[in-house]
Amino acid sequence: MNKNKILGWATLIMIAMGILLIALGVFRYNEVAGWGFVAVGVGFFANAWVFSALKGRV
């Protein structure tokens, strides 16, 4: 595996985890803890965006 393929897989995994955490925050935890799950999920999306932007440049 080359570095672009690894960054692609990392991006895909981070997007999946972001969706999972946002879904947990929205559907499972309706209290204040849900806001934390959603915030961490958005953070995963931001990291996935950075990994996607790095693909081809590193």
Secondary structure by P-SEA (a helix, b strand, c coil): ccaaaaaaaaaaaaaaaaaaaaaaaccccccaaaaaaaaaaaaaaaaaaaaaaacccc
